[in-house]
């Protein structure tokens, strides 16, 4: 399980797209014309299935109130 800290505030960045590639996960936070990118290196997933980690992260972000979407 990833520890979610230091995320941009939902009030300014309510939208987040979660993408996955061979290097890890990328979270693109957007909002009022601005964008922040958070990269999660694959090694931080601690042997988790990358797709399962992506879906779990997507669900957790939604629980936190972000409008999260999956990028394939």
Secondary structure by P-SEA (a helix, b strand, c coil): ccccccccccccccbbbbbbcccbbbbbbbcccbbbbbbbcccccccccaaaaaaaaaaaaaaacccccccc
